[in-house]
Amino acid sequence: MSSSEQPPPQPPSAINRNPTTGSSTGSSTGSSNSGSSNSKKSNDLTVGIIGGMGPQATVSFLQLLISLTHELTSARTDQDHVKYILVNDPTIPNRQSALLSSSPSSLSTTGLHISSACSLLPPSVDFCICICNTAHAFSSYFTDPLSLHLTPFLSLITVTSKRVIELSEETTKVAILAATGCVKSRLYQNELGRLGGRAPYILPDSLQETAMLSINQTKAGEIDEACRTLGPLLRFLREEEEVEMVVLGCTEFPVIVESLGEDVPEGIRFVDSTMVMAEMTVKLCKGLIKLEDVME
């Protein structure tokens, strides 16, 4: 491993989630489209969401849950929508700074803060997710070491990587557009390789700085500036590098791409990690697919 690539940080005494043994003890309420609105759907699940990284991306995800519930189900009432418990914690320390510093103290502080946020989720949730790609470098912390209830953790990196492989061919040139900490930790590179996918195109350092600038502009609410930053980068990927598919591996990027609208280069397809996870969450929570079929 080169000095620029960071191994995933580990907690002092991590308890890794075991999806195969994580049982569902929680309850979720909802109504079918026929019958009483107070009736319980036995196959509905409750999801725990770790958000706040960043706040705008979390809100965008929640909006997707609503729109996709309408699209994927016949939702007509409040009770037909996804039941979730959200821990929105924007005070979690900067993941980029911790990963790039390689400081054991910074890594531990960030990881333990994530673990603390997870501990706020009640045992009633059936599975949990995190709406931040880079935070998955701290995946060993997505548990409460003091709890006997180990909720299954569904990886954003895994579900997005699987979608990339489903939608691409062996010759498809795929680029990873992600935060620097995510790239240096090789989250997508390793997961795509594990699943048998083609090695993705990784931005050179100068372009990676441009990508990070657009992320930070979005976090600061400067969407127009972020569009002016990211637009030329996307054109470079398509016209100069002949990239056909771009993984939006940071939950800020979909916000920018949506704002770009028709300025997005023709011939480039996006795999939006936020959209992929929102779709998977709705399907799981509404019983369209089984949790045991998607957990590893």
ChimeraX commands (.cxc) that place a marker at each C-alpha (Angstrom):
marker #1 position 0.00,0.00,0.00 radius 0.5
marker #1 position 1.40,3.40,-1.01 radius 0.5
marker #1 position 1.81,6.24,1.46 radius 0.5
marker #1 position -1.09,8.08,-0.21 radius 0.5
marker #1 position -3.55,5.28,0.48 radius 0.5
marker #1 position -5.05,5.05,3.93 radius 0.5
marker #1 position -6.14,1.79,5.56 radius 0.5
marker #1 position -9.60,1.88,7.12 radius 0.5
marker #1 position -9.42,3.13,10.73 radius 0.5
marker #1 position -10.30,0.61,13.41 radius 0.5
marker #1 position -11.81,1.20,16.83 radius 0.5
marker #1 position -9.87,0.08,19.93 radius 0.5
marker #1 position -12.25,-2.85,20.35 radius 0.5
marker #1 position -14.65,-3.04,17.46 radius 0.5
marker #1 position -17.69,-5.24,17.39 radius 0.5
marker #1 position -18.44,-5.79,13.72 radius 0.5
marker #1 position -22.04,-6.21,12.73 radius 0.5
marker #1 position -23.06,-9.69,11.73 radius 0.5
marker #1 position -25.95,-9.25,9.29 radius 0.5
marker #1 position -26.65,-12.96,9.19 radius 0.5
marker #1 position -27.51,-13.02,12.89 radius 0.5
marker #1 position -28.98,-9.55,13.28 radius 0.5
marker #1 position -32.62,-10.19,14.08 radius 0.5
marker #1 position -35.52,-7.81,13.66 radius 0.5
marker #1 position -37.08,-7.10,17.04 radius 0.5
marker #1 position -38.52,-3.68,16.22 radius 0.5
marker #1 position -41.97,-2.82,15.04 radius 0.5
marker #1 position -43.02,-0.55,12.23 radius 0.5
marker #1 position -46.41,0.89,11.61 radius 0.5
marker #1 position -48.14,1.68,8.38 radius 0.5
marker #1 position -51.23,0.96,6.42 radius 0.5
marker #1 position -52.00,-0.94,3.30 radius 0.5
marker #1 position -53.84,0.87,0.57 radius 0.5
marker #1 position -56.92,-1.04,1.65 radius 0.5
marker #1 position -58.10,-1.42,5.21 radius 0.5
marker #1 position -57.52,0.61,8.31 radius 0.5
marker #1 position -54.78,3.25,8.31 radius 0.5
marker #1 position -53.81,2.01,11.78 radius 0.5
marker #1 position -53.10,-1.55,10.66 radius 0.5
marker #1 position -49.52,-2.81,10.78 radius 0.5
marker #1 position -47.76,-4.14,7.71 radius 0.5
marker #1 position -45.94,-7.23,8.89 radius 0.5
marker #1 position -43.29,-6.96,6.16 radius 0.5
marker #1 position -42.50,-3.26,6.68 radius 0.5
marker #1 position -39.11,-2.43,8.19 radius 0.5
marker #1 position -37.82,0.59,10.07 radius 0.5
marker #1 position -34.50,2.06,8.98 radius 0.5
marker #1 position -32.07,3.99,11.15 radius 0.5
marker #1 position -30.31,6.80,9.30 radius 0.5
marker #1 position -27.02,8.42,10.34 radius 0.5
marker #1 position -27.07,11.82,8.66 radius 0.5
marker #1 position -25.71,15.34,8.92 radius 0.5
marker #1 position -22.67,14.64,6.72 radius 0.5
marker #1 position -23.67,17.01,5.21 radius 0.5
marker #1 position -27.05,18.44,6.13 radius 0.5
marker #1 position -28.07,19.35,2.56 radius 0.5
marker #1 position -27.26,15.85,1.30 radius 0.5
marker #1 position -29.30,14.33,4.13 radius 0.5
marker #1 position -32.34,16.45,3.27 radius 0.5
marker #1 position -31.99,15.46,-0.40 radius 0.5
marker #1 position -31.96,11.79,0.64 radius 0.5
marker #1 position -35.11,12.17,2.72 radius 0.5
marker #1 position -36.87,13.86,-0.20 radius 0.5
marker #1 position -35.88,10.92,-2.39 radius 0.5
marker #1 position -37.43,8.51,0.11 radius 0.5
marker #1 position -40.75,10.29,-0.33 radius 0.5
marker #1 position -40.67,10.52,-4.12 radius 0.5
marker #1 position -39.43,6.94,-4.57 radius 0.5
marker #1 position -42.07,5.58,-2.20 radius 0.5
marker #1 position -44.69,7.08,-4.51 radius 0.5
marker #1 position -42.87,5.74,-7.57 radius 0.5
marker #1 position -42.18,2.22,-6.32 radius 0.5
marker #1 position -45.33,1.61,-4.29 radius 0.5
marker #1 position -48.94,2.70,-4.44 radius 0.5
marker #1 position -48.53,5.07,-1.49 radius 0.5
marker #1 position -51.62,7.20,-0.93 radius 0.5
marker #1 position -51.49,8.12,2.75 radius 0.5
marker #1 position -48.97,9.18,5.39 radius 0.5
marker #1 position -48.99,5.66,6.79 radius 0.5
marker #1 position -47.83,4.21,3.46 radius 0.5
marker #1 position -44.44,5.93,3.63 radius 0.5
marker #1 position -41.09,4.74,4.97 radius 0.5
marker #1 position -40.65,4.77,8.73 radius 0.5
marker #1 position -37.18,5.96,9.68 radius 0.5
marker #1 position -35.31,7.14,12.75 radius 0.5
marker #1 position -32.86,9.89,11.83 radius 0.5
marker #1 position -29.79,10.88,13.83 radius 0.5
marker #1 position -28.73,14.08,12.11 radius 0.5
marker #1 position -25.34,14.94,13.60 radius 0.5
marker #1 position -23.41,17.63,11.70 radius 0.5
marker #1 position -20.94,17.88,14.61 radius 0.5
marker #1 position -19.21,14.63,13.60 radius 0.5
marker #1 position -15.59,15.73,12.94 radius 0.5
marker #1 position -14.43,16.20,9.36 radius 0.5
marker #1 position -13.83,12.77,7.86 radius 0.5
marker #1 position -11.42,14.10,5.24 radius 0.5
marker #1 position -9.15,15.75,7.78 radius 0.5
marker #1 position -9.03,12.66,9.95 radius 0.5
marker #1 position -8.26,10.26,7.11 radius 0.5
marker #1 position -5.68,12.45,5.40 radius 0.5
marker #1 position -3.89,13.31,8.63 radius 0.5
marker #1 position -3.39,9.62,9.50 radius 0.5
marker #1 position -3.36,10.76,13.11 radius 0.5
marker #1 position -4.48,7.91,15.39 radius 0.5
marker #1 position -6.04,10.48,17.70 radius 0.5
marker #1 position -8.05,12.16,14.92 radius 0.5
marker #1 position -9.13,8.83,13.47 radius 0.5
marker #1 position -10.24,7.56,16.86 radius 0.5
marker #1 position -12.07,10.78,17.74 radius 0.5
marker #1 position -14.00,10.76,14.47 radius 0.5
marker #1 position -14.77,7.06,14.69 radius 0.5
marker #1 position -15.98,7.23,18.27 radius 0.5
marker #1 position -18.19,10.21,17.42 radius 0.5
marker #1 position -19.79,8.13,14.66 radius 0.5
marker #1 position -20.26,5.25,17.11 radius 0.5
marker #1 position -21.87,7.66,19.57 radius 0.5
marker #1 position -24.32,8.82,16.91 radius 0.5
marker #1 position -25.19,5.20,16.10 radius 0.5
marker #1 position -25.85,4.51,19.77 radius 0.5
marker #1 position -28.75,6.98,19.63 radius 0.5
marker #1 position -30.66,4.68,17.29 radius 0.5
marker #1 position -33.21,2.58,19.20 radius 0.5
marker #1 position -33.17,-1.23,19.10 radius 0.5
marker #1 position -36.44,-1.08,17.15 radius 0.5
marker #1 position -34.67,-0.25,13.86 radius 0.5
marker #1 position -34.29,-3.25,11.57 radius 0.5
marker #1 position -31.20,-1.99,9.74 radius 0.5
marker #1 position -29.20,1.20,9.56 radius 0.5
marker #1 position -27.48,3.25,6.86 radius 0.5
marker #1 position -25.15,6.23,6.67 radius 0.5
marker #1 position -25.64,9.03,4.14 radius 0.5
marker #1 position -21.95,9.78,3.66 radius 0.5
marker #1 position -19.63,7.81,1.39 radius 0.5
marker #1 position -16.38,8.81,3.09 radius 0.5
marker #1 position -17.71,7.91,6.54 radius 0.5
marker #1 position -17.69,4.29,5.38 radius 0.5
marker #1 position -13.93,4.33,5.92 radius 0.5
marker #1 position -14.99,4.14,9.58 radius 0.5
marker #1 position -17.35,1.24,8.99 radius 0.5
marker #1 position -16.10,-0.68,12.02 radius 0.5
marker #1 position -17.51,2.07,14.21 radius 0.5
marker #1 position -21.08,1.75,12.97 radius 0.5
marker #1 position -22.12,-0.07,16.12 radius 0.5
marker #1 position -22.56,0.62,19.79 radius 0.5
marker #1 position -20.00,-1.56,21.62 radius 0.5
marker #1 position -22.08,-1.32,24.82 radius 0.5
marker #1 position -25.26,-2.58,23.15 radius 0.5
marker #1 position -26.33,-6.19,22.83 radius 0.5
marker #1 position -28.45,-5.29,19.82 radius 0.5
marker #1 position -26.23,-5.28,16.75 radius 0.5
marker #1 position -28.31,-3.72,14.01 radius 0.5
marker #1 position -27.38,-4.80,10.45 radius 0.5
marker #1 position -25.48,-2.05,8.64 radius 0.5
marker #1 position -26.15,-1.69,4.91 radius 0.5
marker #1 position -23.12,-0.24,3.13 radius 0.5
marker #1 position -23.64,2.63,0.71 radius 0.5
marker #1 position -20.37,1.66,-0.98 radius 0.5
marker #1 position -21.49,-1.93,-1.55 radius 0.5
marker #1 position -24.96,-1.20,-2.95 radius 0.5
marker #1 position -23.56,1.49,-5.26 radius 0.5
marker #1 position -20.71,-0.72,-6.48 radius 0.5
marker #1 position -23.19,-3.50,-7.27 radius 0.5
marker #1 position -25.29,-1.06,-9.28 radius 0.5
marker #1 position -22.22,0.06,-11.24 radius 0.5
marker #1 position -21.48,-3.54,-12.21 radius 0.5
marker #1 position -25.11,-4.15,-13.14 radius 0.5
marker #1 position -25.22,-1.13,-15.45 radius 0.5
marker #1 position -21.77,-1.35,-17.05 radius 0.5
marker #1 position -20.05,-3.68,-19.46 radius 0.5
marker #1 position -16.47,-4.94,-19.37 radius 0.5
marker #1 position -15.36,-2.15,-21.70 radius 0.5
marker #1 position -17.24,0.67,-19.94 radius 0.5
marker #1 position -14.87,3.32,-18.61 radius 0.5
marker #1 position -16.06,4.25,-15.14 radius 0.5
marker #1 position -14.72,7.20,-13.15 radius 0.5
marker #1 position -15.05,7.70,-9.42 radius 0.5
marker #1 position -16.07,11.19,-8.36 radius 0.5
marker #1 position -15.67,11.22,-4.59 radius 0.5
marker #1 position -14.11,13.12,-1.72 radius 0.5
marker #1 position -10.36,12.77,-1.31 radius 0.5
marker #1 position -10.65,10.73,1.90 radius 0.5
marker #1 position -12.93,8.25,0.13 radius 0.5
marker #1 position -10.54,7.97,-2.83 radius 0.5
marker #1 position -7.38,7.63,-0.73 radius 0.5
marker #1 position -9.06,5.00,1.44 radius 0.5
marker #1 position -9.83,3.06,-1.78 radius 0.5
marker #1 position -13.42,2.44,-0.72 radius 0.5
marker #1 position -14.82,2.12,-4.23 radius 0.5
marker #1 position -11.66,0.73,-5.80 radius 0.5
marker #1 position -11.53,-2.13,-3.31 radius 0.5
marker #1 position -15.26,-2.88,-3.36 radius 0.5
marker #1 position -15.50,-2.89,-7.16 radius 0.5
marker #1 position -12.48,-5.19,-7.25 radius 0.5
marker #1 position -13.99,-7.50,-4.64 radius 0.5
marker #1 position -17.19,-7.75,-6.67 radius 0.5
marker #1 position -15.31,-8.48,-9.91 radius 0.5
marker #1 position -15.70,-5.07,-11.51 radius 0.5
marker #1 position -13.25,-3.25,-13.75 radius 0.5
marker #1 position -10.69,-0.95,-12.10 radius 0.5
marker #1 position -12.16,2.58,-12.19 radius 0.5
marker #1 position -10.55,5.78,-13.44 radius 0.5
marker #1 position -9.29,7.89,-10.55 radius 0.5
marker #1 position -8.83,11.63,-10.89 radius 0.5
marker #1 position -5.26,12.96,-10.85 radius 0.5
marker #1 position -4.47,15.10,-7.81 radius 0.5
marker #1 position -5.06,18.44,-9.56 radius 0.5
marker #1 position -8.56,17.42,-10.67 radius 0.5
marker #1 position -9.27,15.83,-7.30 radius 0.5
marker #1 position -8.65,19.24,-5.73 radius 0.5
marker #1 position -11.24,20.68,-8.11 radius 0.5
marker #1 position -13.74,17.99,-7.11 radius 0.5
marker #1 position -13.15,18.76,-3.43 radius 0.5
marker #1 position -13.63,22.46,-4.05 radius 0.5
marker #1 position -17.08,21.79,-5.52 radius 0.5
marker #1 position -17.97,19.65,-2.49 radius 0.5
marker #1 position -16.93,22.39,-0.06 radius 0.5
marker #1 position -18.79,25.02,-2.07 radius 0.5
marker #1 position -21.95,22.92,-1.83 radius 0.5
marker #1 position -21.54,22.48,1.91 radius 0.5
marker #1 position -21.22,26.28,2.16 radius 0.5
marker #1 position -24.46,26.73,0.23 radius 0.5
marker #1 position -22.64,28.10,-2.84 radius 0.5
marker #1 position -24.42,25.90,-5.40 radius 0.5
marker #1 position -23.88,28.22,-8.38 radius 0.5
marker #1 position -20.14,28.35,-7.68 radius 0.5
marker #1 position -20.08,24.56,-7.29 radius 0.5
marker #1 position -21.71,24.21,-10.72 radius 0.5
marker #1 position -19.08,26.44,-12.30 radius 0.5
marker #1 position -16.38,24.33,-10.64 radius 0.5
marker #1 position -17.71,20.87,-11.45 radius 0.5
marker #1 position -19.08,21.51,-14.95 radius 0.5
marker #1 position -15.68,21.83,-16.69 radius 0.5
marker #1 position -14.42,18.78,-14.81 radius 0.5
marker #1 position -17.28,16.67,-16.13 radius 0.5
marker #1 position -16.63,17.92,-19.66 radius 0.5
marker #1 position -12.96,16.97,-19.30 radius 0.5
marker #1 position -13.87,13.46,-18.16 radius 0.5
marker #1 position -16.19,12.94,-21.12 radius 0.5
marker #1 position -14.30,14.70,-23.91 radius 0.5
marker #1 position -10.66,14.10,-22.95 radius 0.5
marker #1 position -10.75,10.86,-20.96 radius 0.5
marker #1 position -13.76,9.35,-22.79 radius 0.5
marker #1 position -15.38,8.39,-19.51 radius 0.5
marker #1 position -18.83,6.87,-20.06 radius 0.5
marker #1 position -20.03,6.45,-16.48 radius 0.5
marker #1 position -19.36,8.52,-13.38 radius 0.5
marker #1 position -20.01,7.29,-9.86 radius 0.5
marker #1 position -21.28,10.17,-7.75 radius 0.5
marker #1 position -19.44,8.90,-4.69 radius 0.5
marker #1 position -20.12,11.87,-2.47 radius 0.5
marker #1 position -23.64,12.83,-1.49 radius 0.5
marker #1 position -22.97,16.49,-2.37 radius 0.5
marker #1 position -22.41,15.73,-6.07 radius 0.5
marker #1 position -26.04,14.85,-6.92 radius 0.5
marker #1 position -27.05,18.27,-5.61 radius 0.5
marker #1 position -24.61,19.89,-8.06 radius 0.5
marker #1 position -25.50,17.66,-11.02 radius 0.5
marker #1 position -29.21,18.36,-10.57 radius 0.5
marker #1 position -28.46,22.08,-10.59 radius 0.5
marker #1 position -26.30,21.74,-13.73 radius 0.5
marker #1 position -29.30,20.46,-15.66 radius 0.5
marker #1 position -28.70,20.65,-19.41 radius 0.5
marker #1 position -25.08,21.70,-18.87 radius 0.5
marker #1 position -24.19,18.08,-18.08 radius 0.5
marker #1 position -22.13,16.69,-21.01 radius 0.5
marker #1 position -23.93,14.38,-23.40 radius 0.5
marker #1 position -22.94,10.73,-23.39 radius 0.5
marker #1 position -22.11,10.53,-19.70 radius 0.5
marker #1 position -24.16,8.40,-17.32 radius 0.5
marker #1 position -24.24,8.82,-13.57 radius 0.5
marker #1 position -24.58,6.25,-10.83 radius 0.5
marker #1 position -25.86,8.36,-7.98 radius 0.5
marker #1 position -25.00,6.74,-4.64 radius 0.5
marker #1 position -27.73,8.74,-2.89 radius 0.5
marker #1 position -30.39,7.57,-5.36 radius 0.5
marker #1 position -29.20,3.95,-5.25 radius 0.5
marker #1 position -29.37,3.86,-1.44 radius 0.5
marker #1 position -32.74,5.63,-1.34 radius 0.5
marker #1 position -34.19,3.11,-3.80 radius 0.5
marker #1 position -32.78,0.19,-1.83 radius 0.5
marker #1 position -34.11,1.65,1.43 radius 0.5
marker #1 position -37.64,2.04,0.09 radius 0.5
marker #1 position -37.65,-1.49,-1.35 radius 0.5
marker #1 position -36.43,-2.96,1.94 radius 0.5
marker #1 position -38.72,-0.94,4.19 radius 0.5
marker #1 position -41.80,-1.65,2.09 radius 0.5
marker #1 position -41.10,-5.37,1.74 radius 0.5
marker #1 position -40.32,-5.35,-1.99 radius 0.5
marker #1 position -37.06,-7.18,-1.28 radius 0.5
marker #1 position -35.83,-9.06,1.77 radius 0.5
marker #1 position -33.07,-7.78,4.03 radius 0.5
marker #1 position -31.31,-11.14,4.10 radius 0.5
marker #1 position -31.09,-11.07,0.31 radius 0.5
marker #1 position -29.00,-7.88,0.22 radius 0.5
marker #1 position -26.84,-8.21,3.33 radius 0.5
marker #1 position -23.45,-9.88,3.17 radius 0.5
marker link #1:1,2 radius 0.2
marker link #1:2,3 radius 0.2
marker link #1:3,4 radius 0.2
marker link #1:4,5 radius 0.2
marker link #1:5,6 radius 0.2
marker link #1:6,7 radius 0.2
marker link #1:7,8 radius 0.2
marker link #1:8,9 radius 0.2
marker link #1:9,10 radius 0.2
marker link #1:10,11 radius 0.2
marker link #1:11,12 radius 0.2
marker link #1:12,13 radius 0.2
marker link #1:13,14 radius 0.2
marker link #1:14,15 radius 0.2
marker link #1:15,16 radius 0.2
marker link #1:16,17 radius 0.2
marker link #1:17,18 radius 0.2
marker link #1:18,19 radius 0.2
marker link #1:19,20 radius 0.2
marker link #1:20,21 radius 0.2
marker link #1:21,22 radius 0.2
marker link #1:22,23 radius 0.2
marker link #1:23,24 radius 0.2
marker link #1:24,25 radius 0.2
marker link #1:25,26 radius 0.2
marker link #1:26,27 radius 0.2
marker link #1:27,28 radius 0.2
marker link #1:28,29 radius 0.2
marker link #1:29,30 radius 0.2
marker link #1:30,31 radius 0.2
marker link #1:31,32 radius 0.2
marker link #1:32,33 radius 0.2
marker link #1:33,34 radius 0.2
marker link #1:34,35 radius 0.2
marker link #1:35,36 radius 0.2
marker link #1:36,37 radius 0.2
marker link #1:37,38 radius 0.2
marker link #1:38,39 radius 0.2
marker link #1:39,40 radius 0.2
marker link #1:40,41 radius 0.2
marker link #1:41,42 radius 0.2
marker link #1:42,43 radius 0.2
marker link #1:43,44 radius 0.2
marker link #1:44,45 radius 0.2
marker link #1:45,46 radius 0.2
marker link #1:46,47 radius 0.2
marker link #1:47,48 radius 0.2
marker link #1:48,49 radius 0.2
marker link #1:49,50 radius 0.2
marker link #1:50,51 radius 0.2
marker link #1:51,52 radius 0.2
marker link #1:52,53 radius 0.2
marker link #1:53,54 radius 0.2
marker link #1:54,55 radius 0.2
marker link #1:55,56 radius 0.2
marker link #1:56,57 radius 0.2
marker link #1:57,58 radius 0.2
marker link #1:58,59 radius 0.2
marker link #1:59,60 radius 0.2
marker link #1:60,61 radius 0.2
marker link #1:61,62 radius 0.2
marker link #1:62,63 radius 0.2
marker link #1:63,64 radius 0.2
marker link #1:64,65 radius 0.2
marker link #1:65,66 radius 0.2
marker link #1:66,67 radius 0.2
marker link #1:67,68 radius 0.2
marker link #1:68,69 radius 0.2
marker link #1:69,70 radius 0.2
marker link #1:70,71 radius 0.2
marker link #1:71,72 radius 0.2
marker link #1:72,73 radius 0.2
marker link #1:73,74 radius 0.2
marker link #1:74,75 radius 0.2
marker link #1:75,76 radius 0.2
marker link #1:76,77 radius 0.2
marker link #1:77,78 radius 0.2
marker link #1:78,79 radius 0.2
marker link #1:79,80 radius 0.2
marker link #1:80,81 radius 0.2
marker link #1:81,82 radius 0.2
marker link #1:82,83 radius 0.2
marker link #1:83,84 radius 0.2
marker link #1:84,85 radius 0.2
marker link #1:85,86 radius 0.2
marker link #1:86,87 radius 0.2
marker link #1:87,88 radius 0.2
marker link #1:88,89 radius 0.2
marker link #1:89,90 radius 0.2
marker link #1:90,91 radius 0.2
marker link #1:91,92 radius 0.2
marker link #1:92,93 radius 0.2
marker link #1:93,94 radius 0.2
marker link #1:94,95 radius 0.2
marker link #1:95,96 radius 0.2
marker link #1:96,97 radius 0.2
marker link #1:97,98 radius 0.2
marker link #1:98,99 radius 0.2
marker link #1:99,100 radius 0.2
marker link #1:100,101 radius 0.2
marker link #1:101,102 radius 0.2
marker link #1:102,103 radius 0.2
marker link #1:103,104 radius 0.2
marker link #1:104,105 radius 0.2
marker link #1:105,106 radius 0.2
marker link #1:106,107 radius 0.2
marker link #1:107,108 radius 0.2
marker link #1:108,109 radius 0.2
marker link #1:109,110 radius 0.2
marker link #1:110,111 radius 0.2
marker link #1:111,112 radius 0.2
marker link #1:112,113 radius 0.2
marker link #1:113,114 radius 0.2
marker link #1:114,115 radius 0.2
marker link #1:115,116 radius 0.2
marker link #1:116,117 radius 0.2
marker link #1:117,118 radius 0.2
marker link #1:118,119 radius 0.2
marker link #1:119,120 radius 0.2
marker link #1:120,121 radius 0.2
marker link #1:121,122 radius 0.2
marker link #1:122,123 radius 0.2
marker link #1:123,124 radius 0.2
marker link #1:124,125 radius 0.2
marker link #1:125,126 radius 0.2
marker link #1:126,127 radius 0.2
marker link #1:127,128 radius 0.2
marker link #1:128,129 radius 0.2
marker link #1:129,130 radius 0.2
marker link #1:130,131 radius 0.2
marker link #1:131,132 radius 0.2
marker link #1:132,133 radius 0.2
marker link #1:133,134 radius 0.2
marker link #1:134,135 radius 0.2
marker link #1:135,136 radius 0.2
marker link #1:136,137 radius 0.2
marker link #1:137,138 radius 0.2
marker link #1:138,139 radius 0.2
marker link #1:139,140 radius 0.2
marker link #1:140,141 radius 0.2
marker link #1:141,142 radius 0.2
marker link #1:142,143 radius 0.2
marker link #1:143,144 radius 0.2
marker link #1:144,145 radius 0.2
marker link #1:145,146 radius 0.2
marker link #1:146,147 radius 0.2
marker link #1:147,148 radius 0.2
marker link #1:148,149 radius 0.2
marker link #1:149,150 radius 0.2
marker link #1:150,151 radius 0.2
marker link #1:151,152 radius 0.2
marker link #1:152,153 radius 0.2
marker link #1:153,154 radius 0.2
marker link #1:154,155 radius 0.2
marker link #1:155,156 radius 0.2
marker link #1:156,157 radius 0.2
marker link #1:157,158 radius 0.2
marker link #1:158,159 radius 0.2
marker link #1:159,160 radius 0.2
marker link #1:160,161 radius 0.2
marker link #1:161,162 radius 0.2
marker link #1:162,163 radius 0.2
marker link #1:163,164 radius 0.2
marker link #1:164,165 radius 0.2
marker link #1:165,166 radius 0.2
marker link #1:166,167 radius 0.2
marker link #1:167,168 radius 0.2
marker link #1:168,169 radius 0.2
marker link #1:169,170 radius 0.2
marker link #1:170,171 radius 0.2
marker link #1:171,172 radius 0.2
marker link #1:172,173 radius 0.2
marker link #1:173,174 radius 0.2
marker link #1:174,175 radius 0.2
marker link #1:175,176 radius 0.2
marker link #1:176,177 radius 0.2
marker link #1:177,178 radius 0.2
marker link #1:178,179 radius 0.2
marker link #1:179,180 radius 0.2
marker link #1:180,181 radius 0.2
marker link #1:181,182 radius 0.2
marker link #1:182,183 radius 0.2
marker link #1:183,184 radius 0.2
marker link #1:184,185 radius 0.2
marker link #1:185,186 radius 0.2
marker link #1:186,187 radius 0.2
marker link #1:187,188 radius 0.2
marker link #1:188,189 radius 0.2
marker link #1:189,190 radius 0.2
marker link #1:190,191 radius 0.2
marker link #1:191,192 radius 0.2
marker link #1:192,193 radius 0.2
marker link #1:193,194 radius 0.2
marker link #1:194,195 radius 0.2
marker link #1:195,196 radius 0.2
marker link #1:196,197 radius 0.2
marker link #1:197,198 radius 0.2
marker link #1:198,199 radius 0.2
marker link #1:199,200 radius 0.2
marker link #1:200,201 radius 0.2
marker link #1:201,202 radius 0.2
marker link #1:202,203 radius 0.2
marker link #1:203,204 radius 0.2
marker link #1:204,205 radius 0.2
marker link #1:205,206 radius 0.2
marker link #1:206,207 radius 0.2
marker link #1:207,208 radius 0.2
marker link #1:208,209 radius 0.2
marker link #1:209,210 radius 0.2
marker link #1:210,211 radius 0.2
marker link #1:211,212 radius 0.2
marker link #1:212,213 radius 0.2
marker link #1:213,214 radius 0.2
marker link #1:214,215 radius 0.2
marker link #1:215,216 radius 0.2
marker link #1:216,217 radius 0.2
marker link #1:217,218 radius 0.2
marker link #1:218,219 radius 0.2
marker link #1:219,220 radius 0.2
marker link #1:220,221 radius 0.2
marker link #1:221,222 radius 0.2
marker link #1:222,223 radius 0.2
marker link #1:223,224 radius 0.2
marker link #1:224,225 radius 0.2
marker link #1:225,226 radius 0.2
marker link #1:226,227 radius 0.2
marker link #1:227,228 radius 0.2
marker link #1:228,229 radius 0.2
marker link #1:229,230 radius 0.2
marker link #1:230,231 radius 0.2
marker link #1:231,232 radius 0.2
marker link #1:232,233 radius 0.2
marker link #1:233,234 radius 0.2
marker link #1:234,235 radius 0.2
marker link #1:235,236 radius 0.2
marker link #1:236,237 radius 0.2
marker link #1:237,238 radius 0.2
marker link #1:238,239 radius 0.2
marker link #1:239,240 radius 0.2
marker link #1:240,241 radius 0.2
marker link #1:241,242 radius 0.2
marker link #1:242,243 radius 0.2
marker link #1:243,244 radius 0.2
marker link #1:244,245 radius 0.2
marker link #1:245,246 radius 0.2
marker link #1:246,247 radius 0.2
marker link #1:247,248 radius 0.2
marker link #1:248,249 radius 0.2
marker link #1:249,250 radius 0.2
marker link #1:250,251 radius 0.2
marker link #1:251,252 radius 0.2
marker link #1:252,253 radius 0.2
marker link #1:253,254 radius 0.2
marker link #1:254,255 radius 0.2
marker link #1:255,256 radius 0.2
marker link #1:256,257 radius 0.2
marker link #1:257,258 radius 0.2
marker link #1:258,259 radius 0.2
marker link #1:259,260 radius 0.2
marker link #1:260,261 radius 0.2
marker link #1:261,262 radius 0.2
marker link #1:262,263 radius 0.2
marker link #1:263,264 radius 0.2
marker link #1:264,265 radius 0.2
marker link #1:265,266 radius 0.2
marker link #1:266,267 radius 0.2
marker link #1:267,268 radius 0.2
marker link #1:268,269 radius 0.2
marker link #1:269,270 radius 0.2
marker link #1:270,271 radius 0.2
marker link #1:271,272 radius 0.2
marker link #1:272,273 radius 0.2
marker link #1:273,274 radius 0.2
marker link #1:274,275 radius 0.2
marker link #1:275,276 radius 0.2
marker link #1:276,277 radius 0.2
marker link #1:277,278 radius 0.2
marker link #1:278,279 radius 0.2
marker link #1:279,280 radius 0.2
marker link #1:280,281 radius 0.2
marker link #1:281,282 radius 0.2
marker link #1:282,283 radius 0.2
marker link #1:283,284 radius 0.2
marker link #1:284,285 radius 0.2
marker link #1:285,286 radius 0.2
marker link #1:286,287 radius 0.2
marker link #1:287,288 radius 0.2
marker link #1:288,289 radius 0.2
marker link #1:289,290 radius 0.2
marker link #1:290,291 radius 0.2
marker link #1:291,292 radius 0.2
marker link #1:292,293 radius 0.2
marker link #1:293,294 radius 0.2
marker link #1:294,295 radius 0.2
marker link #1:295,296 radius 0.2
view
